[in-house]
Amino acid sequence: MVKFPLYSTLSICFILLVCFFAGYVYSGNAYELNPEAILLAPSFEFPLGTDRLGRDLLARIIEGGKISLKIGLISSIITSLLGLIIGVSAGFFKGKTDKTIIVLIDLFLTFPTFFLLLALISYVNASVWVIIVVISITGWMSMARMIRSESFAISNAPFIKILTIGKVNSLKIILKYFTPMLAPIFFISFTFGISGAILAESGLSFLGIGINPPQISWGTILSEGKEVIDIAWWLSFFPGLMIFIVTYSLINISDYLQTKTDSKESQSE
């Protein structure tokens, strides 16, 4: 019996609610400077403390979470769709199409993903949408390889061969038969991709080449806190904790989906 990751799911739902709706309840301002409240520790007035400019850290984490989660969600959607389209094309059409796609995948995999991110981002001015595009460009290869492998197995099924011989439209075969059977892999890659995109953005922002002020992300807050970590631990701890909880929870959910898919396949065999 596969145990559903209840706490991970609740954690993700809670963080989504906090980031996108707590701003309507909590009165703190993420951008307001307060010279009289510089580097204050967590208190009743400032639940997560303040930063070097007297800004409310809780308000900044709420605001930064919107951007970090948006980057994670949109990047993962684009990456998963790219991987799905490219992988199915390779597995279904085979031949020259497959060989071309394999060369393209191997070409991208030649460079470590994070270094490829650094190389691309160094030539453009970073913004939310630029980072989304760059992460999407550098993150589709693993998904494409998994989908390609599974598509080969599906394309060799007798009913697919009959449909192909009967000259049924290729797009109809892919949408009606391939897509539903590939859905579990797609959702596994999607959940795993969100955490990967958030970590990638956080890494870029921590190095100072990610989101530019006045925009905020968990990575930029973490980066700001590293210079005063010896006297203001909360500036690095809380954004780091948020990144950890989201990443850990999504990996748990992804592992659950993977185990569930594997158990269904073993039962069908």
Secondary structure, DSSP 8 states (H G I E B T S, - for coil): -----HHHHHHHHHHHHHHHHGGGT----SS---GGGTT--S-SSSTT-B-TT--BHHHHHHHHHHHHHHHHHHHHHHHHHHHHHHHHHHHHH-HHHHHHHHHHHHHHHTS-HHHHHHHHHTTS---HHHHHHHHHHTT-HHHHHHHHHHHHHHHTSHHHHHHHHTT--HHHHIIIIIHHHHHHHHHHHHHHHHHHHHHHHHHHHHTTSSS-TTS--HHHHHHHHGGGTTT-THHHHHHHHHHHHHHHHHHHHHHHHHHHHHHHHHHH-
